[in-house]
């Protein structure tokens, strides 16, 4: 951690970081309002998280991250940008969702550039696979969305298959009757800031793959 990150962590964590607990949290009490809550899983250094929260102060953002320097950096961003709509949980995301997040309480999940675990023997460690995707659906409100990005083509197709096999998730970018190659991937969302991992991927001439799926029984549930 840099000196600034360490200072921010020491001074601001008691205010903005929520300790892990084996029991559901009340989102309204957590943020002091009933605004919709987006959960970002693995926010890295938090740059994109802070920029999105700053642009949408009418929404709440709960970041889950285990990398303490990243937590310190996001706390620094919170202070610099005067943000009151971000809270952080420094713990394993699967346990947080299972133990702390009430069912049907989340408006959106952001999962930007998760670890691709590129070696085949490590694929079982990838975050995006069932039954984790079923857990996301369980926590989402009807009409809520999951938004994932990656610069690894293999992971993109892997995630598309896992999301497509998850009951309750609908893909507004899937076009029936069209060739399956690249069908189902989303267009870039203009409101999403570029991340550090995205810049690294582009420097390697990697394409950015995006997935955007909605919870519901029909696409008419999209907000």
Secondary structure, DSSP 8 states (H G I E B T S, - for coil): --HHHHHHHHHHHHHHB----SS---HHHHHTS---EEEEE--TTSHHHHHHHHH-TTSEEEEE---HHHHHHHHHHHHHHT--SEEEE-S-HHHHHHHTS-TT-EEEEEEES-----SGGGGGG-SSSTTHHHHHHHHEEEEEEEEEEES-HHHHHHHHHHHHTSTTEE-TT--TTS-STTTT-----TTS---HHHHHHHHTT---EEEEEEESSSGGG--
